[in-house]
Amino acid sequence: MRKLSVSHVRIVYKVDEYLREVRVYMLGARRDIWDHDQPEILERAQELANAITHEQKTAAAQPKPPKRAPKV
């Protein structure tokens, strides 16, 4: 995970380069986001990881469309 501090706000996020996504886990006051919200941040990260794994398994189980022959 990464963090970005902007003024008095901290943004906790993770970049998934493969999926080309930025997942934001938490926005909060810089001074206390980790002290008070770390368990919630980690719980959200685990829930998101589980959802992504489920989506990938579902997509892999679906039949793939037939390949087209190249145009000549």
mmCIF file as gemmi writes it, N, C-alpha and C atoms, coordinates in Angstrom:
data_model
loop_
_atom_site.group_PDB
_atom_site.id
_atom_site.type_symbol
_atom_site.label_atom_id
_atom_site.label_alt_id
_atom_site.label_comp_id
_atom_site.label_asym_id
_atom_site.label_entity_id
_atom_site.label_seq_id
_atom_site.pdbx_PDB_ins_code
_atom_site.Cartn_x
_atom_site.Cartn_y
_atom_site.Cartn_z
_atom_site.occupancy
_atom_site.B_iso_or_equiv
_atom_site.pdbx_formal_charge
_atom_site.auth_seq_id
_atom_site.auth_asym_id
_atom_site.pdbx_PDB_model_num
ATOM 1 N N . MET Axp A 1 ? 0.838 -1.175 0 1 0 ? 1 A 1
ATOM 2 C CA . MET Axp A 1 ? 0 0 0 1 0 ? 1 A 1
ATOM 3 C C . MET Axp A 1 ? 0.881 1.237 0 1 0 ? 1 A 1
ATOM 4 N N . ARG Axp A 2 ? 0.302 2.274 -0.482 1 0 ? 2 A 1
ATOM 5 C CA . ARG Axp A 2 ? 1.008 3.552 -0.525 1 0 ? 2 A 1
ATOM 6 C C . ARG Axp A 2 ? 0.186 4.593 0.201 1 0 ? 2 A 1
ATOM 7 N N . LYS Axp A 3 ? 0.811 5.707 0.492 1 0 ? 3 A 1
ATOM 8 C CA . LYS Axp A 3 ? 0.089 6.802 1.126 1 0 ? 3 A 1
ATOM 9 C C . LYS Axp A 3 ? 0.488 8.105 0.46 1 0 ? 3 A 1
ATOM 10 N N . LEU Axp A 4 ? -0.45 9.011 0.433 1 0 ? 4 A 1
ATOM 11 C CA . LEU Axp A 4 ? -0.246 10.333 -0.143 1 0 ? 4 A 1
ATOM 12 C C . LEU Axp A 4 ? -0.752 11.343 0.868 1 0 ? 4 A 1
ATOM 13 N N . SER Axp A 5 ? 0.068 12.279 1.235 1 0 ? 5 A 1
ATOM 14 C CA . SER Axp A 5 ? -0.33 13.316 2.186 1 0 ? 5 A 1
ATOM 15 C C . SER Axp A 5 ? -0.602 14.6 1.422 1 0 ? 5 A 1
ATOM 16 N N . VAL Axp A 6 ? -1.804 15.131 1.611 1 0 ? 6 A 1
ATOM 17 C CA . VAL Axp A 6 ? -2.205 16.371 0.971 1 0 ? 6 A 1
ATOM 18 C C . VAL Axp A 6 ? -2.762 17.265 2.067 1 0 ? 6 A 1
ATOM 19 N N . SER Axp A 7 ? -2.048 18.332 2.366 1 0 ? 7 A 1
ATOM 20 C CA . SER Axp A 7 ? -2.436 19.222 3.452 1 0 ? 7 A 1
ATOM 21 C C . SER Axp A 7 ? -2.559 18.415 4.746 1 0 ? 7 A 1
ATOM 22 N N . HIS Axp A 8 ? -3.716 18.371 5.349 1 0 ? 8 A 1
ATOM 23 C CA . HIS Axp A 8 ? -3.898 17.628 6.596 1 0 ? 8 A 1
ATOM 24 C C . HIS Axp A 8 ? -4.576 16.275 6.377 1 0 ? 8 A 1
ATOM 25 N N . VAL Axp A 9 ? -4.696 15.861 5.111 1 0 ? 9 A 1
ATOM 26 C CA . VAL Axp A 9 ? -5.389 14.616 4.761 1 0 ? 9 A 1
ATOM 27 C C . VAL Axp A 9 ? -4.378 13.585 4.271 1 0 ? 9 A 1
ATOM 28 N N . ARG Axp A 10 ? -4.593 12.347 4.65 1 0 ? 10 A 1
ATOM 29 C CA . ARG Axp A 10 ? -3.774 11.25 4.136 1 0 ? 10 A 1
ATOM 30 C C . ARG Axp A 10 ? -4.691 10.317 3.35 1 0 ? 10 A 1
ATOM 31 N N . ILE Axp A 11 ? -4.214 9.877 2.189 1 0 ? 11 A 1
ATOM 32 C CA . ILE Axp A 11 ? -4.941 8.95 1.334 1 0 ? 11 A 1
ATOM 33 C C . ILE Axp A 11 ? -4.136 7.655 1.312 1 0 ? 11 A 1
ATOM 34 N N . VAL Axp A 12 ? -4.772 6.557 1.688 1 0 ? 12 A 1
ATOM 35 C CA . VAL Axp A 12 ? -4.124 5.249 1.667 1 0 ? 12 A 1
ATOM 36 C C . VAL Axp A 12 ? -4.651 4.524 0.438 1 0 ? 12 A 1
ATOM 37 N N . TYR Axp A 13 ? -3.742 4.088 -0.443 1 0 ? 13 A 1
ATOM 38 C CA . TYR Axp A 13 ? -4.168 3.487 -1.698 1 0 ? 13 A 1
ATOM 39 C C . TYR Axp A 13 ? -3.176 2.419 -2.145 1 0 ? 13 A 1
ATOM 40 N N . LYS Axp A 14 ? -3.584 1.661 -3.158 1 0 ? 14 A 1
ATOM 41 C CA . LYS Axp A 14 ? -2.708 0.668 -3.76 1 0 ? 14 A 1
ATOM 42 C C . LYS Axp A 14 ? -2.915 0.727 -5.268 1 0 ? 14 A 1
ATOM 43 N N . VAL Axp A 15 ? -1.826 0.661 -6.004 1 0 ? 15 A 1
ATOM 44 C CA . VAL Axp A 15 ? -1.867 0.689 -7.463 1 0 ? 15 A 1
ATOM 45 C C . VAL Axp A 15 ? -1.72 -0.738 -7.973 1 0 ? 15 A 1
ATOM 46 N N . ASP Axp A 16 ? -2.669 -1.17 -8.807 1 0 ? 16 A 1
ATOM 47 C CA . ASP Axp A 16 ? -2.588 -2.473 -9.461 1 0 ? 16 A 1
ATOM 48 C C . ASP Axp A 16 ? -2.261 -2.199 -10.922 1 0 ? 16 A 1
ATOM 49 N N . GLU Axp A 17 ? -0.995 -2.327 -11.26 1 0 ? 17 A 1
ATOM 50 C CA . GLU Axp A 17 ? -0.554 -2.006 -12.616 1 0 ? 17 A 1
ATOM 51 C C . GLU Axp A 17 ? -1.125 -2.973 -13.642 1 0 ? 17 A 1
ATOM 52 N N . TYR Axp A 18 ? -1.299 -4.234 -13.259 1 0 ? 18 A 1
ATOM 53 C CA . TYR Axp A 18 ? -1.821 -5.231 -14.19 1 0 ? 18 A 1
ATOM 54 C C . TYR Axp A 18 ? -3.252 -4.887 -14.599 1 0 ? 18 A 1
ATOM 55 N N . LEU Axp A 19 ? -4.094 -4.546 -13.637 1 0 ? 19 A 1
ATOM 56 C CA . LEU Axp A 19 ? -5.484 -4.194 -13.928 1 0 ? 19 A 1
ATOM 57 C C . LEU Axp A 19 ? -5.662 -2.719 -14.266 1 0 ? 19 A 1
ATOM 58 N N . ARG Axp A 20 ? -4.573 -1.948 -14.109 1 0 ? 20 A 1
ATOM 59 C CA . ARG Axp A 20 ? -4.595 -0.512 -14.371 1 0 ? 20 A 1
ATOM 60 C C . ARG Axp A 20 ? -5.646 0.175 -13.501 1 0 ? 20 A 1
ATOM 61 N N . GLU Axp A 21 ? -5.562 -0.124 -12.201 1 0 ? 21 A 1
ATOM 62 C CA . GLU Axp A 21 ? -6.495 0.427 -11.235 1 0 ? 21 A 1
ATOM 63 C C . GLU Axp A 21 ? -5.752 1.032 -10.057 1 0 ? 21 A 1
ATOM 64 N N . VAL Axp A 22 ? -6.379 2.007 -9.451 1 0 ? 22 A 1
ATOM 65 C CA . VAL Axp A 22 ? -5.918 2.548 -8.181 1 0 ? 22 A 1
ATOM 66 C C . VAL Axp A 22 ? -7.044 2.298 -7.19 1 0 ? 22 A 1
ATOM 67 N N . ARG Axp A 23 ? -6.735 1.572 -6.132 1 0 ? 23 A 1
ATOM 68 C CA . ARG Axp A 23 ? -7.742 1.254 -5.124 1 0 ? 23 A 1
ATOM 69 C C . ARG Axp A 23 ? -7.503 2.131 -3.903 1 0 ? 23 A 1
ATOM 70 N N . VAL Axp A 24 ? -8.485 2.936 -3.553 1 0 ? 24 A 1
ATOM 71 C CA . VAL Axp A 24 ? -8.385 3.816 -2.393 1 0 ? 24 A 1
ATOM 72 C C . VAL Axp A 24 ? -9.006 3.085 -1.21 1 0 ? 24 A 1
ATOM 73 N N . TYR Axp A 25 ? -8.219 2.937 -0.14 1 0 ? 25 A 1
ATOM 74 C CA . TYR Axp A 25 ? -8.68 2.221 1.046 1 0 ? 25 A 1
ATOM 75 C C . TYR Axp A 25 ? -9.196 3.15 2.129 1 0 ? 25 A 1
ATOM 76 N N . MET Axp A 26 ? -8.614 4.318 2.259 1 0 ? 26 A 1
ATOM 77 C CA . MET Axp A 26 ? -9.011 5.177 3.358 1 0 ? 26 A 1
ATOM 78 C C . MET Axp A 26 ? -8.579 6.609 3.096 1 0 ? 26 A 1
ATOM 79 N N . LEU Axp A 27 ? -9.423 7.541 3.491 1 0 ? 27 A 1
ATOM 80 C CA . LEU Axp A 27 ? -9.102 8.964 3.527 1 0 ? 27 A 1
ATOM 81 C C . LEU Axp A 27 ? -9.274 9.397 4.967 1 0 ? 27 A 1
ATOM 82 N N . GLY Axp A 28 ? -8.345 10.16 5.479 1 0 ? 28 A 1
ATOM 83 C CA . GLY Axp A 28 ? -8.495 10.589 6.86 1 0 ? 28 A 1
ATOM 84 C C . GLY Axp A 28 ? -7.456 11.609 7.259 1 0 ? 28 A 1
ATOM 85 N N . ALA Axp A 29 ? -7.605 12.09 8.484 1 0 ? 29 A 1
ATOM 86 C CA . ALA Axp A 29 ? -6.674 13.073 9.033 1 0 ? 29 A 1
ATOM 87 C C . ALA Axp A 29 ? -5.281 12.454 9.148 1 0 ? 29 A 1
ATOM 88 N N . ARG Axp A 30 ? -4.275 13.168 8.705 1 0 ? 30 A 1
ATOM 89 C CA . ARG Axp A 30 ? -2.896 12.651 8.708 1 0 ? 30 A 1
ATOM 90 C C . ARG Axp A 30 ? -2.433 12.236 10.085 1 0 ? 30 A 1
ATOM 91 N N . ARG Axp A 31 ? -2.802 12.985 11.077 1 0 ? 31 A 1
ATOM 92 C CA . ARG Axp A 31 ? -2.239 12.755 12.401 1 0 ? 31 A 1
ATOM 93 C C . ARG Axp A 31 ? -2.688 11.449 13.044 1 0 ? 31 A 1
ATOM 94 N N . ASP Axp A 32 ? -3.86 10.902 12.612 1 0 ? 32 A 1
ATOM 95 C CA . ASP Axp A 32 ? -4.325 9.715 13.325 1 0 ? 32 A 1
ATOM 96 C C . ASP Axp A 32 ? -4.875 8.59 12.464 1 0 ? 32 A 1
ATOM 97 N N . ILE Axp A 33 ? -4.735 8.674 11.165 1 0 ? 33 A 1
ATOM 98 C CA . ILE Axp A 33 ? -5.328 7.637 10.312 1 0 ? 33 A 1
ATOM 99 C C . ILE Axp A 33 ? -4.746 6.254 10.615 1 0 ? 33 A 1
ATOM 100 N N . TRP Axp A 34 ? -3.439 6.151 10.793 1 0 ? 34 A 1
ATOM 101 C CA . TRP Axp A 34 ? -2.843 4.839 11.046 1 0 ? 34 A 1
ATOM 102 C C . TRP Axp A 34 ? -3.144 4.358 12.455 1 0 ? 34 A 1
ATOM 103 N N . ASP Axp A 35 ? -3.09 5.254 13.422 1 0 ? 35 A 1
ATOM 104 C CA . ASP Axp A 35 ? -3.321 4.851 14.807 1 0 ? 35 A 1
ATOM 105 C C . ASP Axp A 35 ? -4.735 4.33 15.027 1 0 ? 35 A 1
ATOM 106 N N . HIS Axp A 36 ? -5.717 5.01 14.449 1 0 ? 36 A 1
ATOM 107 C CA . HIS Axp A 36 ? -7.106 4.659 14.702 1 0 ? 36 A 1
ATOM 108 C C . HIS Axp A 36 ? -7.715 3.741 13.652 1 0 ? 36 A 1
ATOM 109 N N . ASP Axp A 37 ? -7.273 3.844 12.413 1 0 ? 37 A 1
ATOM 110 C CA . ASP Axp A 37 ? -7.969 3.169 11.321 1 0 ? 37 A 1
ATOM 111 C C . ASP Axp A 37 ? -7.21 2.016 10.677 1 0 ? 37 A 1
ATOM 112 N N . GLN Axp A 38 ? -6.026 1.677 11.164 1 0 ? 38 A 1
ATOM 113 C CA . GLN Axp A 38 ? -5.243 0.628 10.526 1 0 ? 38 A 1
ATOM 114 C C . GLN Axp A 38 ? -5.987 -0.708 10.444 1 0 ? 38 A 1
ATOM 115 N N . PRO Axp A 39 ? -6.662 -1.185 11.498 1 0 ? 39 A 1
ATOM 116 C CA . PRO Axp A 39 ? -7.388 -2.456 11.37 1 0 ? 39 A 1
ATOM 117 C C . PRO Axp A 39 ? -8.458 -2.416 10.278 1 0 ? 39 A 1
ATOM 118 N N . GLU Axp A 40 ? -9.164 -1.287 10.157 1 0 ? 40 A 1
ATOM 119 C CA . GLU Axp A 40 ? -10.194 -1.166 9.127 1 0 ? 40 A 1
ATOM 120 C C . GLU Axp A 40 ? -9.575 -1.139 7.729 1 0 ? 40 A 1
ATOM 121 N N . ILE Axp A 41 ? -8.448 -0.466 7.592 1 0 ? 41 A 1
ATOM 122 C CA . ILE Axp A 41 ? -7.761 -0.42 6.298 1 0 ? 41 A 1
ATOM 123 C C . ILE Axp A 41 ? -7.363 -1.834 5.875 1 0 ? 41 A 1
ATOM 124 N N . LEU Axp A 42 ? -6.783 -2.586 6.784 1 0 ? 42 A 1
ATOM 125 C CA . LEU Axp A 42 ? -6.354 -3.947 6.458 1 0 ? 42 A 1
ATOM 126 C C . LEU Axp A 42 ? -7.544 -4.853 6.16 1 0 ? 42 A 1
ATOM 127 N N . GLU Axp A 43 ? -8.651 -4.666 6.877 1 0 ? 43 A 1
ATOM 128 C CA . GLU Axp A 43 ? -9.857 -5.46 6.627 1 0 ? 43 A 1
ATOM 129 C C . GLU Axp A 43 ? -10.416 -5.16 5.241 1 0 ? 43 A 1
ATOM 130 N N . ARG Axp A 44 ? -10.467 -3.891 4.878 1 0 ? 44 A 1
ATOM 131 C CA . ARG Axp A 44 ? -10.948 -3.518 3.54 1 0 ? 44 A 1
ATOM 132 C C . ARG Axp A 44 ? -10.038 -4.08 2.447 1 0 ? 44 A 1
ATOM 133 N N . ALA Axp A 45 ? -8.749 -4.055 2.677 1 0 ? 45 A 1
ATOM 134 C CA . ALA Axp A 45 ? -7.807 -4.594 1.696 1 0 ? 45 A 1
ATOM 135 C C . ALA Axp A 45 ? -8.042 -6.09 1.494 1 0 ? 45 A 1
ATOM 136 N N . GLN Axp A 46 ? -8.281 -6.823 2.578 1 0 ? 46 A 1
ATOM 137 C CA . GLN Axp A 46 ? -8.531 -8.259 2.472 1 0 ? 46 A 1
ATOM 138 C C . GLN Axp A 46 ? -9.851 -8.535 1.753 1 0 ? 46 A 1
ATOM 139 N N . GLU Axp A 47 ? -10.892 -7.76 2.056 1 0 ? 47 A 1
ATOM 140 C CA . GLU Axp A 47 ? -12.179 -7.925 1.385 1 0 ? 47 A 1
ATOM 141 C C . GLU Axp A 47 ? -12.042 -7.673 -0.113 1 0 ? 47 A 1
ATOM 142 N N . LEU Axp A 48 ? -11.304 -6.653 -0.474 1 0 ? 48 A 1
ATOM 143 C CA . LEU Axp A 48 ? -11.109 -6.341 -1.886 1 0 ? 48 A 1
ATOM 144 C C . LEU Axp A 48 ? -10.311 -7.429 -2.579 1 0 ? 48 A 1
ATOM 145 N N . ALA Axp A 49 ? -9.284 -7.934 -1.933 1 0 ? 49 A 1
ATOM 146 C CA . ALA Axp A 49 ? -8.483 -9.015 -2.513 1 0 ? 49 A 1
ATOM 147 C C . ALA Axp A 49 ? -9.349 -10.251 -2.737 1 0 ? 49 A 1
ATOM 148 N N . ASN Axp A 50 ? -10.222 -10.572 -1.788 1 0 ? 50 A 1
ATOM 149 C CA . ASN Axp A 50 ? -11.12 -11.715 -1.937 1 0 ? 50 A 1
ATOM 150 C C . ASN Axp A 50 ? -12.097 -11.513 -3.095 1 0 ? 50 A 1
ATOM 151 N N . ALA Axp A 51 ? -12.625 -10.297 -3.241 1 0 ? 51 A 1
ATOM 152 C CA . ALA Axp A 51 ? -13.558 -10.007 -4.328 1 0 ? 51 A 1
ATOM 153 C C . ALA Axp A 51 ? -12.872 -10.119 -5.684 1 0 ? 51 A 1
ATOM 154 N N . ILE Axp A 52 ? -11.648 -9.628 -5.78 1 0 ? 52 A 1
ATOM 155 C CA . ILE Axp A 52 ? -10.913 -9.709 -7.044 1 0 ? 52 A 1
ATOM 156 C C . ILE Axp A 52 ? -10.617 -11.161 -7.401 1 0 ? 52 A 1
ATOM 157 N N . THR Axp A 53 ? -10.221 -11.954 -6.417 1 0 ? 53 A 1
ATOM 158 C CA . THR Axp A 53 ? -9.963 -13.375 -6.659 1 0 ? 53 A 1
ATOM 159 C C . THR Axp A 53 ? -11.215 -14.069 -7.153 1 0 ? 53 A 1
ATOM 160 N N . HIS Axp A 54 ? -12.354 -13.768 -6.552 1 0 ? 54 A 1
ATOM 161 C CA . HIS Axp A 54 ? -13.626 -14.357 -6.972 1 0 ? 54 A 1
ATOM 162 C C . HIS Axp A 54 ? -13.96 -13.96 -8.411 1 0 ? 54 A 1
ATOM 163 N N . GLU Axp A 55 ? -13.776 -12.68 -8.758 1 0 ? 55 A 1
ATOM 164 C CA . GLU Axp A 55 ? -14.038 -12.209 -10.118 1 0 ? 55 A 1
ATOM 165 C C . GLU Axp A 55 ? -13.137 -12.908 -11.124 1 0 ? 55 A 1
ATOM 166 N N . GLN Axp A 56 ? -11.879 -13.097 -10.784 1 0 ? 56 A 1
ATOM 167 C CA . GLN Axp A 56 ? -10.941 -13.755 -11.693 1 0 ? 56 A 1
ATOM 168 C C . GLN Axp A 56 ? -11.331 -15.209 -11.906 1 0 ? 56 A 1
ATOM 169 N N . LYS Axp A 57 ? -11.739 -15.902 -10.839 1 0 ? 57 A 1
ATOM 170 C CA . LYS Axp A 57 ? -12.166 -17.297 -10.963 1 0 ? 57 A 1
ATOM 171 C C . LYS Axp A 57 ? -13.431 -17.406 -11.811 1 0 ? 57 A 1
ATOM 172 N N . THR Axp A 58 ? -14.37 -16.487 -11.622 1 0 ? 58 A 1
ATOM 173 C CA . THR Axp A 58 ? -15.611 -16.481 -12.39 1 0 ? 58 A 1
ATOM 174 C C . THR Axp A 58 ? -15.319 -16.232 -13.867 1 0 ? 58 A 1
ATOM 175 N N . ALA Axp A 59 ? -14.444 -15.289 -14.156 1 0 ? 59 A 1
ATOM 176 C CA . ALA Axp A 59 ? -14.096 -14.976 -15.543 1 0 ? 59 A 1
ATOM 177 C C . ALA Axp A 59 ? -13.382 -16.15 -16.21 1 0 ? 59 A 1
ATOM 178 N N . ALA Axp A 60 ? -12.529 -16.852 -15.465 1 0 ? 60 A 1
ATOM 179 C CA . ALA Axp A 60 ? -11.794 -17.982 -16.023 1 0 ? 60 A 1
ATOM 180 C C . ALA Axp A 60 ? -12.725 -19.156 -16.318 1 0 ? 60 A 1
ATOM 181 N N . ALA Axp A 61 ? -13.823 -19.264 -15.579 1 0 ? 61 A 1
ATOM 182 C CA . ALA Axp A 61 ? -14.75 -20.38 -15.768 1 0 ? 61 A 1
ATOM 183 C C . ALA Axp A 61 ? -15.689 -20.163 -16.951 1 0 ? 61 A 1
ATOM 184 N N . GLN Axp A 62 ? -15.814 -18.933 -17.431 1 0 ? 62 A 1
ATOM 185 C CA . GLN Axp A 62 ? -16.708 -18.648 -18.548 1 0 ? 62 A 1
ATOM 186 C C . GLN Axp A 62 ? -16.055 -19.091 -19.845 1 0 ? 62 A 1
ATOM 187 N N . PRO Axp A 63 ? -16.884 -19.607 -20.788 1 0 ? 63 A 1
ATOM 188 C CA . PRO Axp A 63 ? -16.315 -20.037 -22.076 1 0 ? 63 A 1
ATOM 189 C C . PRO Axp A 63 ? -15.747 -18.857 -22.846 1 0 ? 63 A 1
ATOM 190 N N . LYS Axp A 64 ? -14.661 -19.106 -23.5 1 0 ? 64 A 1
ATOM 191 C CA . LYS Axp A 64 ? -14.002 -18.064 -24.275 1 0 ? 64 A 1
ATOM 192 C C . LYS Axp A 64 ? -14.6 -18.046 -25.69 1 0 ? 64 A 1
ATOM 193 N N . PRO Axp A 65 ? -14.743 -16.855 -26.287 1 0 ? 65 A 1
ATOM 194 C CA . PRO Axp A 65 ? -15.266 -16.792 -27.659 1 0 ? 65 A 1
ATOM 195 C C . PRO Axp A 65 ? -14.264 -17.419 -28.631 1 0 ? 65 A 1
ATOM 196 N N . PRO Axp A 66 ? -14.763 -18.002 -29.712 1 0 ? 66 A 1
ATOM 197 C CA . PRO Axp A 66 ? -13.839 -18.612 -30.672 1 0 ? 66 A 1
ATOM 198 C C . PRO Axp A 66 ? -12.967 -17.552 -31.336 1 0 ? 66 A 1
ATOM 199 N N . LYS Axp A 67 ? -11.749 -17.951 -31.668 1 0 ? 67 A 1
ATOM 200 C CA . LYS Axp A 67 ? -10.83 -17.033 -32.342 1 0 ? 67 A 1
ATOM 201 C C . LYS Axp A 67 ? -11.249 -16.877 -33.78 1 0 ? 67 A 1
ATOM 202 N N . ARG Axp A 68 ? -11.138 -15.666 -34.29 1 0 ? 68 A 1
ATOM 203 C CA . ARG Axp A 68 ? -11.465 -15.407 -35.69 1 0 ? 68 A 1
ATOM 204 C C . ARG Axp A 68 ? -10.255 -15.702 -36.562 1 0 ? 68 A 1
ATOM 205 N N . ALA Axp A 69 ? -10.55 -16.143 -37.727 1 0 ? 69 A 1
ATOM 206 C CA . ALA Axp A 69 ? -9.481 -16.356 -38.692 1 0 ? 69 A 1
ATOM 207 C C . ALA Axp A 69 ? -8.986 -14.991 -39.16 1 0 ? 69 A 1
ATOM 208 N N . PRO Axp A 70 ? -7.692 -14.854 -39.404 1 0 ? 70 A 1
ATOM 209 C CA . PRO Axp A 70 ? -7.165 -13.56 -39.86 1 0 ? 70 A 1
ATOM 210 C C . PRO Axp A 70 ? -7.718 -13.202 -41.243 1 0 ? 70 A 1
ATOM 211 N N . LYS Axp A 71 ? -7.925 -11.908 -41.46 1 0 ? 71 A 1
ATOM 212 C CA . LYS Axp A 71 ? -8.393 -11.435 -42.779 1 0 ? 71 A 1
ATOM 213 C C . LYS Axp A 71 ? -7.254 -11.562 -43.773 1 0 ? 71 A 1
ATOM 214 N N . VAL Axp A 72 ? -7.631 -11.961 -44.943 1 0 ? 72 A 1
ATOM 215 C CA . VAL Axp A 72 ? -6.635 -12.143 -45.996 1 0 ? 72 A 1
ATOM 216 C C . VAL Axp A 72 ? -6.752 -11.07 -47.027 1 0 ? 72 A 1
